[in-house]
């Protein structure tokens, strides 16, 4: 993954956090990535945490299997650290590709929810 792609993803994610908008659809048009993100508070492990949530991700078919999904998750972690957010929350992990991504990045299944497809990475 080249640095220009990492920077584009990081910049889009950082801009969302800096906007103080609670949720938004974000498009990184030249990479064919569409995201639905949240900047919110969640109750995790018996406490409230300020979280950066990835609700949905859609990548154009011609850009799939290029590592863009992995890079979105990695850059979300970097942005969360930069802005002192307490957790990254991946919602509705239904695809095998996303399941592999969250497993490789130290995410754990969030046991505080009735849906078994929610994963959280906390510091």
MIFIVEX-477138 format. One line per 8 residues: their letters; for each residue x, y, z of N, C-alpha, C. Coordinates in steps of 0.1 Angstrom, whole numbers. Layout:
N
a> X Y Z X Y Z X Y Z ~ ...
END
This chain:
123
xxxxxxxx> 9 -12 0 0 0 0 9 12 0 ~ 7 21 -10 16 33 -10 11 44 -1 ~ 20 52 3 18 63 13 7 73 8 ~ 5 75 -5 -5 84 -10 -19 79 -6 ~ -21 66 -8 -34 60 -5 -37 61 10 ~ -27 57 18 -28 58 33 -32 73 37 ~ -25 82 31 -27 96 34 -41 101 30 ~ -46 96 19 -60 100 14 -70 94 24
xxxxxxxx> -68 82 28 -78 76 38 -77 83 51 ~ -65 85 56 -63 92 69 -69 106 69 ~ -67 113 58 -72 127 57 -87 127 57 ~ -94 118 50 -108 117 50 -114 114 64 ~ -107 105 71 -112 101 84 -109 112 94 ~ -98 119 93 -94 130 102 -104 142 100 ~ -107 145 87 -117 155 84 -130 153 91 ~ -134 140 90 -147 137 97 -147 140 112
xxxxxxxx> -136 135 118 -135 137 133 -135 152 136 ~ -127 159 129 -125 174 131 -138 182 129 ~ -147 176 121 -159 183 117 -169 184 129 ~ -167 175 139 -176 174 151 -190 169 147 ~ -192 164 135 -204 158 131 -205 145 137 ~ -217 141 142 -218 128 149 -219 116 139 ~ -224 118 127 -224 107 118 -225 112 104 ~ -219 105 94 -219 110 80 -215 99 71
xxxxxxxx> -219 101 59 -215 93 47 -202 100 42 ~ -192 93 40 -179 98 35 -175 90 23 ~ -171 98 12 -167 91 0 -153 95 -3 ~ -144 86 -6 -131 88 -11 -132 84 -26 ~ -136 93 -34 -141 91 -47 -130 84 -56 ~ -118 89 -56 -108 83 -65 -103 69 -61 ~ -107 65 -49 -103 51 -44 -116 42 -45 ~ -127 48 -48 -140 40 -49 -144 35 -35
xxxxxxxx> -142 43 -25 -145 39 -11 -157 48 -6 ~ -167 41 0 -178 48 6 -179 43 20 ~ -180 52 30 -181 48 44 -192 55 51 ~ -198 48 61 -207 55 70 -201 54 83 ~ -197 66 89 -190 67 101 -198 74 112 ~ -194 71 124 -200 77 136 -189 82 146 ~ -191 93 152 -183 98 163 -192 99 175 ~ -192 89 184 -203 88 193 -198 82 207
xxxxxxxx> -207 80 215 -204 73 228 -211 60 229 ~ -204 50 234 -210 37 235 -207 31 249 ~ -216 22 253 -214 16 266 -207 2 263 ~ -195 1 267 -186 -11 264 -179 -15 277 ~ -180 -28 280 -173 -33 292 -177 -25 305 ~ -190 -22 306 -195 -16 318 -191 -1 320 ~ -187 6 309 -184 20 310 -187 26 297 ~ -189 40 297 -191 47 285 -178 51 279
xxxxxxxx> -177 49 266 -164 52 258 -168 61 246 ~ -159 71 244 -160 79 232 -154 70 220 ~ -163 67 210 -159 58 200 -159 64 186 ~ -151 58 178 -151 61 163 -156 48 157 ~ -168 49 150 -175 37 145 -174 37 130 ~ -172 25 125 -174 22 111 -187 14 110 ~ -197 20 105 -210 14 104 -211 6 91 ~ -207 12 80 -207 4 67 -195 9 59
xxxxxxxx> -190 -1 51 -180 2 41 -184 -4 28 ~ -182 3 17 -185 -2 4 -173 2 -5 ~ -167 -8 -12 -156 -5 -21 -160 -10 -35 ~ -158 -1 -45 -161 -5 -59 -154 -18 -62 ~ -161 -26 -70 -156 -40 -73 -142 -39 -79 ~ -139 -30 -87 -126 -29 -94 -114 -26 -84 ~ -118 -20 -72 -108 -17 -62 -108 -27 -50 ~ -116 -37 -51 -116 -47 -40 -103 -56 -41
xxxxxxxx> -100 -62 -30 -88 -70 -28 -75 -63 -31 ~ -75 -50 -28 -63 -42 -29 -58 -37 -16 ~ -65 -42 -5 -61 -38 8 -67 -25 13 ~ -77 -20 6 -83 -7 10 -91 -9 23 ~ -98 -20 24 -106 -22 37 -97 -23 49 ~ -86 -30 47 -76 -31 58 -71 -18 62 ~ -68 -10 52 -62 3 54 -72 13 60 ~ -84 12 57 -95 20 64 -94 17 79
xxxxxxxx> -94 4 83 -94 0 97 -81 5 103 ~ -70 3 97 -57 7 103 -57 22 105 ~ -62 30 95 -62 44 96 -72 49 106 ~ -83 42 108 -92 46 119 -85 45 132 ~ -77 34 134 -70 33 147 -61 44 149 ~ -53 48 138 -44 59 139 -51 72 142 ~ -62 75 136 -70 87 138 -76 87 152 ~ -80 76 157 -86 75 171 -75 78 181
xxxxxxxx> -63 73 179 -51 76 188 -48 91 187 ~ -47 97 175 -44 111 173 -54 120 181 ~ -67 117 180 -77 125 186 -82 120 199 ~ -74 111 205 -77 106 219 -91 100 221 ~ -96 93 210 -108 86 211 -105 73 218 ~ -114 68 226 -112 56 235 -113 43 228 ~ -120 42 217 -123 29 211 -126 31 196 ~ -123 21 188 -128 20 174 -138 8 174
xxxxxxxx> -149 11 168 -160 1 169 -164 -3 154 ~ -163 -15 151 -167 -20 138 -180 -27 139 ~ -190 -22 132 -204 -27 133 -207 -36 122 ~ -215 -46 125 -221 -55 115 -211 -62 106 ~ -201 -69 112 -191 -76 104 -197 -89 98 ~ -201 -87 85 -208 -98 79 -200 -105 68 ~ -190 -98 63 -183 -105 52 -170 -112 57 ~ -166 -122 50 -154 -129 54 -142 -120 54
xxxxxxxx> -141 -111 44 -130 -102 43 -128 -93 55 ~ -140 -87 59 -139 -78 71 -136 -86 83 ~ -142 -98 85 -139 -106 96 -124 -109 97 ~ -117 -112 86 -102 -114 87 -95 -101 90 ~ -100 -90 86 -94 -77 89 -94 -74 104 ~ -106 -76 110 -107 -72 124 -100 -82 133 ~ -99 -95 128 -91 -105 136 -76 -101 135 ~ -71 -96 124 -57 -93 123 -53 -80 131
xxxxxxxx> -63 -72 134 -60 -59 141 -63 -59 155 ~ -63 -70 162 -65 -71 177 -79 -67 182 ~ -89 -67 173 -103 -64 177 -108 -75 185 ~ -117 -73 194 -124 -83 202 -139 -82 200 ~ -146 -93 201 -160 -94 200 -165 -86 212 ~ -175 -77 209 -181 -69 220 -192 -77 226 ~ -190 -82 238 -199 -90 245 -211 -83 251 ~ -210 -69 251 -221 -61 257 -233 -59 247
xxxxxxxx> -233 -65 236 -244 -63 227 -250 -77 223 ~ -262 -77 219 -269 -89 216 -265 -94 202 ~ -259 -85 194 -255 -88 180 -241 -93 180 ~ -238 -105 175 -225 -111 176 -216 -106 165 ~ -220 -96 157 -212 -91 146 -206 -77 149 ~ -205 -73 162 -199 -60 166 -186 -63 172 ~ -176 -56 168 -162 -57 173 -157 -44 178 ~ -149 -44 189 -144 -32 195 -129 -33 197
xxx> -122 -23 194 -108 -22 198 -106 -11 208 ~ -102 -13 220 -101 -3 230 -86 -2 234 ~ -82 10 239 -68 11 243 -67 7 258
END
